[in-house]
Amino acid sequence: MLLPVIMAGGTGSRLWPMSRELYPKQFLRLHGDYSMLQETITRLDGLSIESPLVICNEEHRFLVAEQLRQIDHLSKNIILEPVGRNTAPAIALAALSAIANGEDPILLVLAADHVIENNPAFHAAIQHAQPYAEAGNLVTFGIVPTGPETGYGYIQRGDALEQGTAGAFTVHRFVEKPNKETAETYIASGEYYWNSGMFMFRAQKYLTELGKYRPDILAACQKAIASTQTDASQEFIRVNKAEFIACPDDSVDYAVMEKTADAMVVPLDAGWNDVGSWSALWEVSEKDDNNNALTGDVFLHNAENCYINTDEKMVAAVGVENLVIVNTKDAVLIIDKSKVQDVKKVVEYLKSHARTEHRRHRESYRPWGRTDIVVNEPRFNVNRITVKPGGIFSLQMHHHRAEHWVVLAGTAKVTQDDKIYLITENQSTFIPVGSVHMLENPGKIPLELLEIQSGSYLGDDDIIRIKDHYGRV
C-alpha cells in the first residue's frame, strides 16, 4: 500500500487574480471537473493506496477539509504547518506522522497543483517505481521533456538499473534552471528530465537520509510533532508552533536528494504540467478553431490564441490575439500571453500599496460557508452570506458595529443575548452594538442572507469570539 502525501502549501501568485494568498491555485478548478487538489487525489483511483495525508498552511485548513469531504477523503489526515518551511520539513512531518503507529509505509509525495493528462501512464510509472522504493531507494519522477524549457530544474540520469533498463536510472546530478542555450544541449543529449518535484520512498528511509545530511531539520520536526494535537471534529493535526518556527527552511532536493547515494529517477511521460503561468494553463486547455481557450460568458470576433476566463460578467474581445484576459468579481487582468511572468509585478504593486486584492477575493470561504462582500464602505458593509446546513457562527459580540440580517432563503436560528428564535425567508433581525449573538442553519438546505454591517469601525479584529465550534481564536 502506498501512502500519498499531498503538498498543498504555497500561494500561486503567478495565476493572479484568480489565485490569491487565501485561495491559491491548488484549491481552484482550473483543469478538469474538480479543484487541483481534488484532481491530484482522484487521479490515484485504481491504485492500492491509503487515505492521503495533506500538508497545508494553517489559514487554508477549512478549505482543505471541505474539499476532502466533498470527495470522501477526510479522515484525520490534514497536517497543519504553522509557517512555511519548504518541502524537506513538510515531508519530514508526514514521515514522522506515518511511522508513529509502528509502520513504515511507502510515501508517494505529490504536489497539489500539477496537471497530469495521461492517468494510465502516470499509474504505470508509479507501479514501476514501487519495487525500487521498497528496496530502499529514494525515487524521483523525471518528466520526459518536450522542449528546451528554461522554467524547470533538470535531472541528469546516470547508469541504467538492472531491472527495467529503459525505465529506471541512477541520478547523476540535479541542475538548476538553465538558460536557453544550456537547455537545448540538455535536450539534445537525451540524458535529462525535468524535475517534477514528485517522489517515492519509505518513510523511515527518508528520515534516515535527512538525519545524515540535515540533522537540524530532523530534530526540529521531531520536537514539533512530539506534542501533536488532533482536532477530532475538524480532522486537523497541529504540530508545536514554536518548535516548527525554529526549523530551518530547505527543499527536499537540497536537503536530501542531491546528497544521498540512493537517489534514482523513473521517467514519466504522462502529459505533465505544473500550470505555473496563464500561458501554461492555455497550453493544457481545450481550444476552439482559432486556438482560444475560453471559460465563462465570452463573445469573440476575429480573435485567436487567447486565454479568457470570466467569473460572472460577459467578456467581449474583438480583433485581438495572444492575450490572457481573466475577470474576477473585483479585478481584471489583461496581459500579452508572452509576458505572463510579469503578473508578479501586479502582485508586488498590490502588496507595496497595502491593498488586499493579492490576499483575498471579494468572496471568501469560512468553515460554516462563504461570504461575498457586495458593498464595502468606511461606515457600512453589505455581505451576501451562505451558511451550509449545520453551519454555525461563533458566539460573538462587537464593540463598534451593529448588524442587520435579512433572510433570502432557508431558516436561521438566532441567539441574541438571552433569547433564541427562528427567522425565515423575507424576515429579518437586528443585532445592536455590544449584543452577544450567534447564527446557525438548522435546516437541510443552504441558508442565504444579507448582512448589513454599520458602525464607526468594521474591521475583523472587532469580532470578539466567546465560543467557536471550529477552533478559531
Disulfide bonds with the S-S distance in Angstrom:
none
